[in-house]
Amino acid sequence: MISTTSLFTPVDPDLRILTDNLKKLIGARHPILGAAAEHLFSAGGKRVRPAVVLLVSRATMLEREITPRHRRLAEITEMIHTASLVHDDVVDEADLRRNVPTVNSLFDNRIAVLAGDFLFAQSSWYLANLDNLEVVKLLSEVIRDFAEGEILQGLSRYNSDLSIEQYLEKSYYKTASLIANSAKAAGLLSEVASEVADSLYDYGRYLGLAFQIVDDIFDFTGSTEVLGKPVGSDLASGHITAPVLYALEEKPYLETLIEREFSEEGDLEKALTIIKESKGIERARQLATAHAQMALQSITCLTPSPSAQALKDLTDYVLSRLY
Amino acid sequence: MISTTSLFTPVDPDLRILTDNLKKLIGARHPILGAAAEHLFSAGGKRVRPAVVLLVSRATMLEREITPRHRRLAEITEMIHTASLVHDDVVDEADLRRNVPTVNSLFDNRIAVLAGDFLFAQSSWYLANLDNLEVVKLLSEVIRDFAEGEILQGLSRYNSDLSIEQYLEKSYYKTASLIANSAKAAGLLSEVASEVADSLYDYGRYLGLAFQIVDDIFDFTGSTEVLGKPVGSDLASGHITAPVLYALEEKPYLETLIEREFSEEGDLEKALTIIKESKGIERARQLATAHAQMALQSITCLTPSPSAQALKDLTDYVLSRLY
């Protein structure tokens, strides 16, 4: 398995600057949020989103140095992502994320709502000050998509009638929109041609969907240790994902278990066994692979460079996490 | 006492369109938020903020009809205001606002965080689509100021060392920033000269501060019925406002009560009596009056029109609520 660290070599120094900036940005001005900020930005996140922005920036600037605006865009991307996680955890009443206590559990809902609002607000403000209306539109679309995704997710809990298309739509809102729109925005800051900007958007969209599908497979195949939460947690909360949807086509009894929200003793265990014995996980893997390949094909237009290569390798890395 | 209804006559039809639009905007697309939206936008709010935007729009367009962008700005203003109230009520764990149950008490924190996020997100998106970078910057400043205000408020609870300047700064973030920046933005959409835009900002700033000071006086002079919450609620939660700060200059014992957070039997009642017997309320009234007068003086530059007159009358109305 490739580590993300080696993948991100072309932007390693950039990512270190980014982490420092993010901590300073919040902690220094507001002691009340300082502890939360330290916690949020040190939590060993993989920094995939800002890394993609920085790699796209370097891959499109080539010989030219990337600008402070490219860096600021990467920071905005990570701020929006973090803000959405903090509010998600309030909404889901989650205590742990990747084995680390959430802000709402460590502090309380009050601080978590404030910290999320502050991050969203700060990112809107930085965004406006990038002085590029098209970039403002792309990223404000993302913030809207997050809210939309959370609502769709709420509406589709324990809904076994969900289609694969609806599942992908929800995953786009939740995960792919940020990667797609910020990759395109990085291209726009480098003043690429509009076809290239659209290809970067497609790359981010397919990559983001592949990431989400793989994450959803992990809910069934991961270990509690790696997941930082019990196997089947997402299913238990009613999140109907690709492996479940494919399994439902083969095993109608699964529907009964879902519709009664696993309310009877042993329901969840039965559902997990059914899904593992079905072709659901294998078919979800194929879906992830198809999306990763489409991501790769989207950026054949990029001039070869270490950063362009890293973006390509990232499509392999997503899948390598499955094996 | 003048009613706001007659004050807003020049924009009455505009305000009706606005209310309909706001309800449609949220309810139609998301049944899960429909009930919350109906509740939020029917709650009999005074619509002061969008009314100011619409009055400034008409006062600066004069013979010309106001544009869809002016209307959209008024909607954005009310959405940002409502979003901030919804999250405030989660942060403050409030059950009632103006005698109406809050979203967090009627539904739960989950729906309240989501509804607030959706409103902020929707307003950012509409904002970006006004296609005016200067307006985007002004309103994103407001969103940031709200978060800042909430944090300052948290930091200054039960802090009797607060200065009047710090109190006014906090009130600017919480209340005046939205009115000031949206009034200026409305002027910019009408393409007024930059001195006029700055005067509109000053008007909104002084008017907003006067409003907040008057609201803070009501915590001591209002009836539970009118306030929709018990007299002295803000003080009990540790909000140190103008009447309290002035009273502290005369009555040092008040400091003891505040510092121990009214933890002993009868502390709050003692504090309320001390404040009422001091010159605190009268001096806070003078502070509000001075701000209302500065608001009035800021817009002497406007060409006479029914809308300009309504903006001027509004500075009287703020104070008339006190008598």
Chai-1 contact restraints between the chains, C-beta under 6 A:
chainA,res_idxA,chainB,res_idxB,connection_type,confidence,min_distance_angstrom,max_distance_angstrom,comment,restraint_id
A,H30,B,I151,contact,1.0,0.0,6.0,A-B,restraint_1
A,I32,B,I151,contact,1.0,0.0,6.0,A-B,restraint_2
A,I32,B,G154,contact,1.0,0.0,6.0,A-B,restraint_3
A,I32,B,L155,contact,1.0,0.0,6.0,A-B,restraint_4
A,H87,B,V113,contact,1.0,0.0,6.0,A-B,restraint_5
A,H87,B,D117,contact,1.0,0.0,6.0,A-B,restraint_6
A,V90,B,V113,contact,1.0,0.0,6.0,A-B,restraint_7
A,V91,B,R110,contact,1.0,0.0,6.0,A-B,restraint_8
A,V91,B,V113,contact,1.0,0.0,6.0,A-B,restraint_9
A,N109,B,N109,contact,1.0,0.0,6.0,A-B,restraint_10
A,R110,B,V91,contact,1.0,0.0,6.0,A-B,restraint_11
A,V113,B,H87,contact,1.0,0.0,6.0,A-B,restraint_12
A,V113,B,V90,contact,1.0,0.0,6.0,A-B,restraint_13
A,V113,B,V91,contact,1.0,0.0,6.0,A-B,restraint_14
A,L114,B,E150,contact,1.0,0.0,6.0,A-B,restraint_15
A,D117,B,H87,contact,1.0,0.0,6.0,A-B,restraint_16
A,D117,B,A147,contact,1.0,0.0,6.0,A-B,restraint_17
A,F118,B,A147,contact,1.0,0.0,6.0,A-B,restraint_18
A,A121,B,I143,contact,1.0,0.0,6.0,A-B,restraint_19
A,A121,B,R144,contact,1.0,0.0,6.0,A-B,restraint_20
A,A121,B,A147,contact,1.0,0.0,6.0,A-B,restraint_21
A,S124,B,S124,contact,1.0,0.0,6.0,A-B,restraint_22
A,S124,B,S140,contact,1.0,0.0,6.0,A-B,restraint_23
A,S124,B,I143,contact,1.0,0.0,6.0,A-B,restraint_24
A,W125,B,S140,contact,1.0,0.0,6.0,A-B,restraint_25
A,W125,B,R144,contact,1.0,0.0,6.0,A-B,restraint_26
A,A128,B,V136,contact,1.0,0.0,6.0,A-B,restraint_27
A,A128,B,K137,contact,1.0,0.0,6.0,A-B,restraint_28
A,A128,B,S140,contact,1.0,0.0,6.0,A-B,restraint_29
A,L133,B,L133,contact,1.0,0.0,6.0,A-B,restraint_30
A,V136,B,A128,contact,1.0,0.0,6.0,A-B,restraint_31
A,V136,B,V136,contact,1.0,0.0,6.0,A-B,restraint_32
A,K137,B,A128,contact,1.0,0.0,6.0,A-B,restraint_33
A,S140,B,S124,contact,1.0,0.0,6.0,A-B,restraint_34
A,S140,B,W125,contact,1.0,0.0,6.0,A-B,restraint_35
A,S140,B,A128,contact,1.0,0.0,6.0,A-B,restraint_36
A,I143,B,A121,contact,1.0,0.0,6.0,A-B,restraint_37
A,I143,B,S124,contact,1.0,0.0,6.0,A-B,restraint_38
A,R144,B,A121,contact,1.0,0.0,6.0,A-B,restraint_39
A,R144,B,W125,contact,1.0,0.0,6.0,A-B,restraint_40
A,A147,B,D117,contact,1.0,0.0,6.0,A-B,restraint_41
A,A147,B,F118,contact,1.0,0.0,6.0,A-B,restraint_42
A,A147,B,A121,contact,1.0,0.0,6.0,A-B,restraint_43
A,E150,B,L114,contact,1.0,0.0,6.0,A-B,restraint_44
A,I151,B,H30,contact,1.0,0.0,6.0,A-B,restraint_45
A,I151,B,I32,contact,1.0,0.0,6.0,A-B,restraint_46
A,G154,B,I32,contact,1.0,0.0,6.0,A-B,restraint_47
A,L155,B,I32,contact,1.0,0.0,6.0,A-B,restraint_48
